[in-house]
């Protein structure tokens, strides 16, 4: 079965979200808690006892190997949900969630989650759709890893991040090491590619950040490397 083209995979939903009225219904009466930048919400393999809803901030979802290697699976921005898989099945956390910026979150226990789903059936459909979106995201990520080279994956990731978290001037606050973790690639390969693209004026770089200057050229790179 041939791989889908790069533009199709760009359409995958990046955030786990439910409709605002259902978000409010799910977390009705819950008190918001403040988390500092760098503070963990939960760690991979922790017991799963709560579902979190982001009101403000940014959360990194990461996977860790036994030897300490890290792969950034996603970045969540408000309003979105964090930790739904473990909250639904009660098994240990599949990833680590850490705040990239000062954040405000609400949460419900697993017992509360199922009680509210039973009392409000539309929540059940919303959670099913959310988990399906997660599965499609993971499937697309595996497809990229299998069929795309580092340059194509990096081009796609920069387009994604530019739309997700660029500031008003277009800068993405992310180091090259963090970007490599987001790709599952080496920092050296990312650095070499970024410097080449900077020389071609496709991007601009400064310490701890980058700016996409030519998104069209990056999309072409992704498409050309889509085997």
TITI-854039 format. One record per residue: residue in three letters; x, y, z of N, C-alpha, C in turn. Coordinates in steps of 0.02 Angstrom, whole numbers, plus 50000, padded with zeros to 5 digits. Each point is the difference from the previous one (the first is absolute). Layout:
// TITI-854039
PT  fiza    n.X    n.Y    n.Z   ca.X   ca.Y   ca.Z    c.X    c.Y    c.Z
PT   ALA      X      Y      Z      X      Y      Z      X      Y      Z
...
//
This chain:
// TITI-854039
PT  fiza    n.X    n.Y    n.Z   ca.X   ca.Y   ca.Z    c.X    c.Y    c.Z
PT   UNK  50043  49940  50000  49957  50060  50000  50044  50062  50000
PT   UNK  49995  50045  49951  50044  50058  49997  49987  50048  50056
PT   UNK  50054  50036  50018  49992  50051  50052  49958  50057  49974
PT   UNK  49960  50031  50042  49963  50059  49980  50048  50057  49990
PT   UNK  49979  50050  49961  50047  50055  49986  50008  50044  50061
PT   UNK  50053  50042  49997  50018  50041  50058  49946  50049  50020
PT   UNK  49965  50029  49950  49949  50048  50016  49942  49968  50038
PT   UNK  49983  49937  49982  49947  49965  50036  50019  49991  50073
PT   UNK  50061  49982  50014  50020  49988  50069  50006  50064  50039
PT   UNK  50007  50057  49966  50001  50064  50035  49932  50017  50031
PT   UNK  49946  49966  49977  49933  50017  50023  49983  49966  50066
PT   UNK  50042  49956  50026  49984  49965  50061  49991  50049  50058
PT   UNK  49953  49987  50045  49988  50047  50055  50056  49997  50050
PT   UNK  50033  50057  50017  50056  49999  50045  49981  50000  50073
PT   UNK  49939  50020  50016  49982  50009  50070  49941  49955  50018
PT   UNK  50000  49976  50062  49944  49961  50026  49949  50049  50029
PT   UNK  49947  50012  49963  49951  50049  50022  49930  49973  49995
PT   UNK  49956  50026  50042  49929  49987  49994  49966  50068  49996
PT   UNK  49938  50001  49979  49964  50063  49993  49998  50038  50066
PT   UNK  50007  50066  49999  50001  50039  50062  49943  49986  50048
PT   UNK  49937  49993  49976  49947  49985  50049  50010  49933  50036
PT   UNK  50027  49950  49963  50013  49936  50032  50060  50003  50046
PT   UNK  50050  50040  49981  50058  50011  50045  49975  50029  50065
PT   UNK  49956  50051  49997  49973  50031  50061  49959  49950  50040
PT   UNK  49962  49958  49965  49959  49950  50034  50044  49948  50035
PT   UNK  50053  49979  49966  50044  49949  50028  50035  50024  50063
PT   UNK  50018  50064  50001  50039  50026  50057  49959  50048  50043
PT   UNK  49935  49995  49996  49957  50044  50040  50015  49993  50074
PT   UNK  50009  50057  50033  50012  50001  50072  50071  49986  50021
PT   UNK  50046  49987  49951  50069  49984  50017  50041  50065  50009
PT   UNK  50042  49999  50049  50041  50058  50014  50065  49998  49958
PT   UNK  50016  50056  49969  50061  50004  49959  50061  49998  50045
PT   UNK  50051  49965  49977  50064  49997  50035  50055  50030  49955
PT   UNK  50047  50033  50032  50054  50033  49963  50063  49956  50000
PT   UNK  50031  49995  49943  50062  49962  49991  50053  50047  49972
PT   UNK  50060  49995  50027  50055  50040  49975  50031  49969  49938
PT   UNK  50034  50041  49960  50038  49974  49944  50052  49950  50026
PT   UNK  50004  49942  49969  50046  49948  50021  49971  49951  50051
PT   UNK  49939  50013  50023  49969  49956  50050  49965  49942  49965
PT   UNK  50010  49940  50026  49968  49941  49972  49928  49995  50023
PT   UNK  49956  49980  49954  49932  49984  50017  49997  49926  50020
PT   UNK  50032  49958  49961  50009  49930  50018  50059  49972  49961
PT   UNK  50025  49943  50023  50057  49967  49969  49979  49935  49967
PT   UNK  50036  49982  49948  49989  49936  49967  50003  49943  50052
PT   UNK  49953  49956  49996  49991  49942  50046  49969  50019  50067
PT   UNK  49985  50063  50012  49963  50018  50061  49930  49967  49998
PT   UNK  49971  49988  50058  49930  49978  50001  49955  50053  49968
PT   UNK  49949  49977  49965  49954  50046  49966  49937  50008  50041
PT   UNK  49991  50059  50029  49941  50010  50042  49962  50063  49983
PT   UNK  50025  50040  49951  49965  50064  49986  50005  50016  49925
PT   UNK  49950  50038  49978  50000  50031  49933  50007  50074  50009
PT   UNK  50044  50032  49962  50014  50071  50007  49972  50039  49940
PT   UNK  49975  50059  50015  49979  50046  49948  50040  50064  50005
PT   UNK  50030  50020  49944  50041  50060  49998  49958  50062  49988
PT   UNK  50004  50048  50046  49967  50064  49992  50048  50051  49969
PT   UNK  50062  49995  50018  50051  50045  49972  50068  49967  50006
PT   UNK  50045  50017  49954  50068  49975  50005  50019  49955  49942
PT   UNK  50052  49960  50010  50025  49953  49949  50031  49941  50036
PT   UNK  49986  49940  49975  50024  49938  50030  50034  49957  49948
PT   UNK  50059  49975  50017  50036  49954  49956  49985  49929  50022
PT   UNK  49984  49958  49951  49987  49929  50012  50060  49961  49972
PT   UNK  50037  49964  50042  50062  49968  49980  50003  49927  50021
PT   UNK  50037  49962  49961  50014  49929  50015  50073  49993  50017
PT   UNK  50016  49957  50049  50068  49989  50021  50019  49927  49995
PT   UNK  50058  49987  49971  50027  49932  49998  50034  49984  50066
PT   UNK  50015  49936  50011  50032  49980  50062  50068  50032  50009
PT   UNK  50034  50017  49945  50066  50030  50004  49997  50076  50004
PT   UNK  49940  50028  50006  49993  50072  50009  49987  50039  49936
PT   UNK  50004  49967  49943  49985  50036  49937  49928  50023  50000
PT   UNK  49988  50058  49968  49935  50032  50003  49973  50012  49930
PT   UNK  49934  49989  49992  49966  50016  49938  49939  50042  50018
PT   UNK  49996  50059  49972  49942  50043  50012  49943  49977  49954
PT   UNK  49946  49978  50030  49943  49974  49961  49955  50055  49976
PT   UNK  49991  50052  50039  49954  50054  49981  50008  50058  50048
PT   UNK  49973  50057  49980  49994  50059  50043  49927  50019  50002
PT   UNK  49974  50007  50060  49929  50017  50010  49994  50073  50022
PT   UNK  49954  50035  49968  49984  50068  50020  49927  50003  50022
PT   UNK  49983  50051  50038  49932  50005  50025  49952  50023  49945
PT   UNK  49937  49980  50002  49971  49951  50048  50006  49929  49971
PT   UNK  50027  49955  50037  50007  49931  49978  50001  49955  50061
PT   UNK  50000  49935  49987  50001  49950  50053  50068  49967  50003
PT   UNK  50019  49980  50060  50064  49966  50011  49988  49940  50045
PT   UNK  50025  49942  49979  49996  49941  50041  49937  49959  49992
PT   UNK  49967  50006  49942  49936  49966  49992  50007  49924  49995
PT   UNK  50055  49975  49971  50006  49928  49991  50002  49964  50068
PT   UNK  50044  50023  50043  50005  49969  50066  49938  50009  50042
PT   UNK  49968  50059  49992  49939  50012  50039  49944  49954  49978
PT   UNK  49999  49981  49936  49947  49957  49975  50012  49927  50017
PT   UNK  50062  49976  49994  50011  49928  50011  50030  49983  50068
PT   UNK  50022  50052  50037  50025  49988  50067  50070  49969  50004
PT   UNK  50033  49993  49944  50066  49970  49998  50053  50056  50007
PT   UNK  50065  49981  50011  50051  50051  50011  50005  50050  49942
PT   UNK  50025  50059  50015  50008  50053  49950  50045  49976  49944
PT   UNK  49980  50016  49938  50039  49980  49942  50055  50050  49983
PT   UNK  49999  50059  50031  50048  50053  49984  50007  50046  50060
PT   UNK  50048  50045  49994  50012  50052  50051  49971  50066  49975
PT   UNK  49966  50036  50044  49973  50066  49984  50033  50053  50043
PT   UNK  50031  50049  49967  50035  50054  50036  49980  50067  49971
PT   UNK  49991  50049  50042  49979  50066  49978  50059  50037  49968
PT   UNK  49990  50024  49939  50050  50040  49966  49997  50073  50021
PT   UNK  49942  50020  50026  49989  50069  50024  49955  49996  50061
PT   UNK  49995  50055  50035  49953  50002  50056  49931  49982  49974
PT   UNK  49966  49955  50034  49937  49972  49974  49947  49996  50055
PT   UNK  49938  50001  49979  49943  49990  50045  49961  49939  49974
PT   UNK  49988  49952  50045  49965  49940  49982  49946  49984  50051
PT   UNK  49947  49968  49975  49949  49970  50043  50005  49925  49991
PT   UNK  49971  49962  50046  50004  49928  49993  49940  49966  50033
PT   UNK  49987  49939  49977  49950  49957  50031  50032  49932  50012
PT   UNK  49978  49966  50053  50023  49933  50013  49970  49952  49949
PT   UNK  50027  49940  49996  49973  49949  49955  49928  49983  50019
PT   UNK  49986  49997  50063  49931  49987  50023  49954  50056  49978
PT   UNK  50021  50063  50009  49959  50056  49978  49990  50000  49924
PT   UNK  50053  49983  49964  49996  49998  49926  49944  49953  49978
PT   UNK  50000  49939  50026  49950  49951  49979  49931  50018  50025
PT   UNK  49996  50030  50058  49936  50022  50026  49970  50054  49954
PT   UNK  50041  50046  49978  49975  50054  49957  49984  49975  49929
PT   UNK  50038  49951  49977  49984  49969  49935  49933  49965  50003
PT   UNK  49987  49963  50055  49937  49964  50007  49940  50048  50006
PT   UNK  50010  50056  50034  49946  50048  50008  49989  50044  49939
PT   UNK  50052  50007  49958  49997  50044  49941  50026  49962  49940
PT   UNK  49960  49960  49966  50022  49958  49944  50040  50036  49946
PT   UNK  49987  50064  49983  50041  50032  49949  50075  50001  50017
PT   UNK  50016  49996  50065  50070  49997  50020  50032  49935  49976
PT   UNK  49961  49946  49999  50027  49935  49977  50021  50005  49928
PT   UNK  49958  50028  49958  50016  50008  49929  50061  50045  49992
PT   UNK  50003  50054  50038  50057  50046  49994  50065  49966  50019
PT   UNK  49999  49959  50052  50061  49965  50021  50021  49948  49949
PT   UNK  49951  49965  49970  50016  49951  49948  50033  50036  49941
PT   UNK  49971  50056  49979  50029  50037  49943  50070  50025  50017
PT   UNK  50009  50021  50062  50066  50024  50021  50052  49945  49997
PT   UNK  49983  49941  50026  50047  49944  49999  50015  49979  49928
PT   UNK  49950  50001  49957  50012  49984  49929  50047  50051  49968
PT   UNK  49993  50063  50018  50045  50051  49974  50072  49986  50023
PT   UNK  50007  49980  50062  50066  49981  50026  50029  49942  49960
PT   UNK  49960  49950  49987  50024  49942  49963  50021  50019  49930
PT   UNK  49961  50043  49968  50019  50023  49933  50066  50039  50001
PT   UNK  50009  50041  50052  50062  50037  50007  50060  49953  50006
PT   UNK  49994  49950  50044  50054  49952  50009  50014  49962  49936
PT   UNK  49947  49979  49965  50007  49964  49937  50037  50042  49949
PT   UNK  49983  50064  49995  50033  50045  49953  50073  50010  50018
PT   UNK  50014  50004  50066  50070  50008  50021  50041  49938  49982
PT   UNK  49972  49940  50009  50035  49939  49982  50011  49998  49925
PT   UNK  49952  50022  49962  50006  50002  49927  50056  50046  49979
PT   UNK  50004  50059  50032  50055  50046  49984  50067  49969  50015
PT   UNK  50006  49967  50057  50063  49969  50020  50020  49947  49949
PT   UNK  49951  49964  49973  50015  49944  49955  50015  50024  49929
PT   UNK  49966  50052  49977  50003  50017  49929  50037  50065  49984
PT   UNK  50013  50042  50049  50031  50065  49987  50071  50003  50029
PT   UNK  50044  50034  49964  50066  50013  50025  50000  50058  50050
PT   UNK  50058  50014  50029  50005  50051  50051  49980  50069  49973
PT   UNK  50022  50016  49939  49984  50067  49973  49925  50009  49992
PT   UNK  49966  49950  49973  49928  50006  49991  49964  50005  50067
PT   UNK  50020  49959  50048  49969  50002  50065  50012  50067  50034
PT   UNK  50060  50027  49993  50016  50064  50030  49959  50056  49967
PT   UNK  49994  49997  49934  49961  50051  49965  49927  49999  50024
PT   UNK  49971  49940  50005  49931  49994  50023  49993  50025  50072
PT   UNK  50050  49984  50041  49995  50020  50070  50005  50075  50008
PT   UNK  50041  50033  49960  50006  50073  50005  49935  50034  49978
PT   UNK  49969  49974  49948  49936  50028  49979  49948  49992  50055
PT   UNK  49998  49941  50030  49954  49985  50055  50012  50047  50059
PT   UNK  50063  50007  50021  50016  50041  50058  49988  50074  49986
PT   UNK  50012  50021  49937  49988  50070  49983  49927  50018  50008
PT   UNK  49956  49954  49981  49929  50013  50008  49976  49991  50072
PT   UNK  50037  49962  50039  49978  49983  50068  50024  50050  50052
PT   UNK  50064  50019  49996  50028  50037  50057  50046  50058  49981
PT   UNK  49998  50023  49938  50040  50059  49982  49971  50062  50034
PT   UNK  50045  50046  50020  49977  50061  50031  49976  50049  49946
PT   UNK  49982  50061  50021  49972  50048  49952  50049  50020  49946
PT   UNK  50065  49992  50013  50051  50015  49950  50019  49939  49958
PT   UNK  49969  49943  50016  50014  49939  49961  50054  49955  50028
PT   UNK  50027  50017  50059  50054  49959  50028  49973  49943  50042
PT   UNK  50031  49942  49993  49984  49940  50039  50054  49992  50053
PT   UNK  49980  50002  50063  50048  49992  50054  50013  49926  50012
PT   UNK  50053  49975  49969  50018  49929  50007  50072  49992  49979
PT   UNK  50040  49968  50043  50070  49989  49983  50007  49944  49949
PT   UNK  50059  49995  49970  50011  49947  49952  50000  49932  50034
PT   UNK  50023  49996  50061  49997  49937  50037  49928  49979  50011
PT   UNK  49957  50048  50019  49929  49985  50011  49967  49980  49935
PT   UNK  50018  50032  49945  49972  49983  49935  50021  49930  49980
PT   UNK  50063  49981  50014  50023  49932  49985  49960  49949  50040
PT   UNK  49985  50016  50064  49959  49955  50041  49930  49994  49972
PT   UNK  49975  50053  49970  49933  49999  49971  49999  49956  49937
PT   UNK  50057  49994  49967  50005  49960  49938  50021  49928  50012
PT   UNK  50033  49988  50056  50033  49936  50010  50061  49994  49958
PT   UNK  50035  50057  49990  50061  50003  49959  50058  50026  50042
PT   UNK  50060  49998  49972  50058  50026  50036  50003  50076  49993
PT   UNK  50029  50032  50051  50008  50072  49997  50044  50020  49941
PT   UNK  50051  49959  49986  50047  50016  49946  49964  50002  49932
PT   UNK  49956  49952  49988  49965  50000  49936  49952  50059  49994
PT   UNK  49967  50017  50055  49955  50057  50000  50039  50065  49990
PT   UNK  50056  50007  50035  50042  50060  49994  50024  50010  49928
PT   UNK  50024  49946  49970  50025  50004  49931  49945  50022  49951
PT   UNK  49941  49971  50008  49945  50017  49955  49977  50072  50011
PT   UNK  49994  50021  50063  49977  50068  50014  50049  50052  49972
PT   UNK  50065  49987  50008  50049  50048  49974  49997  50004  49924
PT   UNK  49988  49943  49967  49992  50000  49928  49939  50041  49980
PT   UNK  49945  49991  50035  49939  50037  49984  50007  50074  50016
PT   UNK  50038  50016  50051  50011  50071  50015  50040  50032  49943
PT   UNK  50050  49965  49973  50040  50027  49944  49957  50010  49938
PT   UNK  49946  49961  49994  49955  50006  49943  49941  50046  50016
PT   UNK  50001  50031  50059  49949  50048  50022  49930  49968  50005
PT   UNK  49999  49937  50017  49936  49967  50014  49979  50012  50072
PT   UNK  50048  50008  50045  49988  50012  50070  50051  50051  50025
PT   UNK  49988  50026  50060  50049  50040  50035  50010  49968  50068
PT   UNK  50058  50009  50029  50017  49969  50065  50027  50051  50048
PT   UNK  49985  49991  50063  50037  50031  50055  50002  49951  50057
PT   UNK  50039  50015  50051  50007  49953  50056  49932  49986  50032
PT   UNK  49983  49936  50000  49938  49979  50032  49937  50012  49959
PT   UNK  50008  50016  49935  49940  50013  49961  50013  50000  49926
PT   UNK  49947  49996  49961  50005  50002  49927  49936  50030  49971
PT   UNK  50005  50022  49938  49946  50034  49966  49993  49972  49929
PT   UNK  49941  49975  49983  49989  49975  49932  49988  50059  49954
PT   UNK  50043  50006  49949  49994  50054  49952  49965  49979  49936
PT   UNK  50006  49937  49982  49971  49976  49937  49966  49933  50012
PT   UNK  49938  50003  50024  49963  49939  50015  49988  49959  49936
PT   UNK  49989  50034  49944  49988  49965  49937  50059  49956  49980
PT   UNK  50060  50026  50009  50060  49961  49983  50006  49940  50047
PT   UNK  49983  50009  50063  50003  49944  50047  49949  49946  49982
PT   UNK  49941  50021  49978  49950  49950  49979  50025  49962  49938
PT   UNK  50035  50034  49956  50027  49965  49942  50053  49949  50020
PT   UNK  50041  50018  50050  50051  49953  50024  49966  49938  50029
PT   UNK  49947  50010  50039  49964  49943  50028  49971  49956  49945
PT   UNK  49971  50032  49950  49968  49962  49946  50051  49962  49958
PT   UNK  50058  50030  49987  50051  49969  49958  50031  49940  50035
PT   UNK  50000  50001  50067  50031  49946  50037  49949  49949  50022
PT   UNK  49938  50006  49977  49947  49954  50019  50002  49940  49954
PT   UNK  50026  49945  50026  50009  49940  49958  49942  49952  50008
//
